[in-house]
Amino acid sequence: MLPFDTARWPVLSALLDELLPLSGPEREVRLQALAQGNADTAVQLRALLQADQAAQQASFLHGVADPQTLGEG
């Protein structure tokens, strides 16, 4: 993944808001169009989308914390 530039976050965030609700094929078409205008943006978006998918598959932030891990047990 390209180095993350925090100044670009507003652009990436807006594009993620646009891409996340799309189906896989629709998302791919939009990413290809974005890549024609700015390949770096498309690469970063793909990486962020892949990270989102991996987090969802791992059930990130779902469930209950282990009290022993929190020092409460």
C-alpha positions in Angstrom: 0.0 0.0 0.0 1.2 3.5 -0.7 2.1 5.7 2.3 -1.0 7.2 3.8 -1.2 10.9 3.6 -3.7 12.3 6.2 -4.3 15.3 4.0 -5.9 13.0 1.5 -8.3 11.4 4.0 -11.3 13.6 3.2 -11.1 12.5 -0.5 -10.6 8.9 0.4 -13.4 9.0 3.0 -15.9 10.4 0.6 -15.0 7.8 -2.0 -15.3 5.0 0.5 -18.7 6.3 1.4 -19.6 6.0 -2.3 -18.0 2.6 -2.8 -19.0 0.6 0.3 -22.7 0.3 -0.5 -22.0 -0.9 -4.1 -22.1 -4.5 -5.1 -18.8 -6.2 -6.0 -19.1 -5.7 -9.8 -20.4 -2.1 -9.4 -17.5 -1.3 -7.1 -15.0 -2.8 -9.5 -16.3 -0.6 -12.4 -16.1 2.5 -10.2 -12.5 1.6 -9.0 -11.4 1.1 -12.6 -12.8 4.5 -13.6 -11.0 6.1 -10.6 -7.8 4.3 -11.5 -7.8 6.0 -15.0 -7.8 9.4 -13.3 -5.6 8.6 -10.3 -4.0 5.2 -10.0 -2.6 5.9 -6.5 -6.1 6.8 -5.2 -7.5 3.6 -6.6 -4.7 1.5 -5.0 -5.3 3.1 -1.6 -9.0 2.6 -1.9 -8.6 -1.1 -2.8 -6.3 -1.6 0.2 -8.8 0.1 2.6 -11.7 -1.9 1.1 -9.7 -5.2 1.6 -8.9 -4.2 5.2 -12.6 -3.5 5.8 -13.6 -6.9 4.3 -10.9 -8.7 6.4 -12.2 -7.0 9.6 -15.7 -8.0 8.8 -14.7 -11.6 8.2 -12.8 -11.7 11.5 -15.9 -10.3 13.2 -13.8 -7.3 14.4 -15.5 -5.4 17.2 -18.2 -8.1 17.6 -18.7 -10.1 20.8 -17.7 -9.4 24.4 -14.2 -8.7 25.8 -12.7 -11.3 28.1 -12.7 -10.0 31.7 -9.4 -11.6 32.4 -7.8 -9.7 29.5 -9.2 -6.5 30.9 -7.8 -7.2 34.3 -11.2 -7.7 35.9 -11.0 -11.5 36.4 
